[in-house]
Amino acid sequence: MTRLDDRTLERLRAAVREPDLSQTKYRLTGVAGSGGMGTVYIVEDTELRRRVALKVLDVPDAGIEARLRREAQVLARLEHPGIAPVHDIGALPDGRVFYTMNWVQGERLDTRLSRPVPLAERLRLFLRIADAVAFAHAQGVVHFLFTGR
């Protein structure tokens, strides 16, 4: 039996995770990032002709899918300049739940703060984040940040 190398295994894993968008209005254009439960893809909404982020679970799981649906419903209620709006929710042909939201381009906060940043800029960033979190809290939403560390 031939053993597959790590690079080949990772390509196969990515191919299995890649969403089947054939029965949706979305066309895959890239991968934004991946986390513990799912992946965020950059897709084109072919009807509205705009790029959006599509979040989908990597593996179907009824309990986690219910949490993803609830996450989308909660985010959809939060209309704030610091919170990306949700546009759509649905299920892929394989049954995995997804939702789409604005594709926000820019530098990740952890990347930005890994370099020297003047105190005034750090404080501006902190205030923008705190404003969005305070808005969510005022709407009854409590946000827990898990960094995986």
N, C-alpha and C positions, 0 to 999 in steps of 0.2 A: 504494500500500500504506500502511495506517495503522500508525504506530509506537505501541507500547504504552508507557505511562508507567511509571516505576519502581515506583510503588505497586501498579499492576495486575500487573506482573510478579512482585512479591513475593507477592501473594495467590495467584497461579497456582502459584508454586513451593511455597508452603505447602500448597496443596490436593493437589499431586502427592505431597509427602512424607507427608501425613497417612495413618496406617495404616488399612487396611481390617480392622476388627475383627469383621466379620460372622460369621466362622466360629470365633470365640473366645468365652470367657466374660467378656470385658472390654468396657466401654463408655467411650468417650473423654469426659473432662470438662475437659481443659485441657492446656496445654503448660508443662512445668517449665523447659526450657532446651534449647539446641542447641549442638552442638560441631562439630568438624571432620568427623567421620564419621557422626554420627547425632543423634537427638533423643530426649529423655526426655519422655514424656507422663504426665499424671496420668490414671489410668483407675480405674473402679470394677470390682472383681471382683464380678460379679453373683451368683455362687454363694455367696461368703463375705460379701458385702455390706460390703466395706471398700475404701478407696482404696489404691492401690499405684502405684508408678512403673513405667512400661513403657519400656525402652530398646530402640530399634530403629535399624538402619542406614538412612540416607537413600537409599542406592543399593545394589542387590544386587551383591555382589562376593564370590566364593568364598573368597578369602584372608582378607579382613576378617571375613567371617561366621565362619570357623573361629576367628579371634582372639576374636570376641565370645562364641562358645560356650565357649571356654577361660576367658575372663574370668568368665563366669557360674559355671562349674564351680569355679574357684578361690575366688570369693567365697562360694559355697555352703558351702565347707569351713570358712570363718572365722566361728566363733561368738563374737562379742565385742560388748559394749554399744556400742562406738564404730564398729562396722561394720554397715551395713544388711544384713539377711539377704535372700538370693535365695529366691523362692517358686516360680518357674515358668520354663520355657524352651520355646520353640516356634518355629513358622514361620507367617508371615502367608500369606493366599491368594496374594499376589504372590511368595512365596518368600523374602522377607526374614526373617532370624532376629531374634527378640526375647527378652528376659527381663524378668521382673518382680521387684521387690524392695520392701521397705518404703518408703512415702512418708514422708519425714522433713521435717516442717515446721520452719521456723526461718529465721534470717537467714544468708545466705552469709558465710563467713569474710572474704572480700575486702571485702564491704560493711561488715561490722562493724569491720574494721581500717582502713577509710578515714576513720573518725572518731576523735577522741581516745579512747583506752582506757587506763585506769589500768594501771600496770605489773603489779600483782597479778593483774588479770583477764587480761592478756596471757599471763602465766606459767601461769595455770590452763588457758587454752585450749591453750597449747603442750604442757603435760603431758598433757592429754586426747588430743591428736593423737598425741603421741609414744608414749603407751601403746598406742593402736590399731596404729600402725605397728610397734612392737616386737613385739606379738602376731603380726602378719602375718609379720614376719621370722622369728620363732621357728617358724612353720609352714612355712618355706622359701619364702615369697612376698616378692619384692623389688618395691617400688612405685616407679615413676618418675613424677614430676610434670612435666607439660609445660604451661607457662602460655601458650604461644603468643606470648611476648614476646621 
